[in-house]
Amino acid sequence: MTSAILSIAMLGGFALLWGAWKLWKREGNSQKVWLMVAAALVLFANVAIWTVPDDKGQSLVESTDQP
């Protein structure tokens, strides 16, 4: 279940970046564009926190994804 949520978060981050790019092309430099980019970066950082292993080689996904 956690892997599915992380996958949806990644898709959401890419959708935010794509939407920000389209908005920038249409309206130029606006506050909405930078807020969308910031939200995408927060999503990517959260996914990285959950998936990057620590010194022992374990990540948070491995500790919570138990059958």
Number of C-alpha atoms within 10 A of each C-alpha: 11 14 15 9 11 19 13 12 17 17 15 16 21 17 14 21 20 15 15 21 16 13 16 16 10 9 9 11 12 11 9 12 20 15 13 20 19 15 16 23 16 13 20 18 12 14 18 13 14 17 16 13 14 10 7 6 8 12 16 14 18 14 9 12 10 8 4
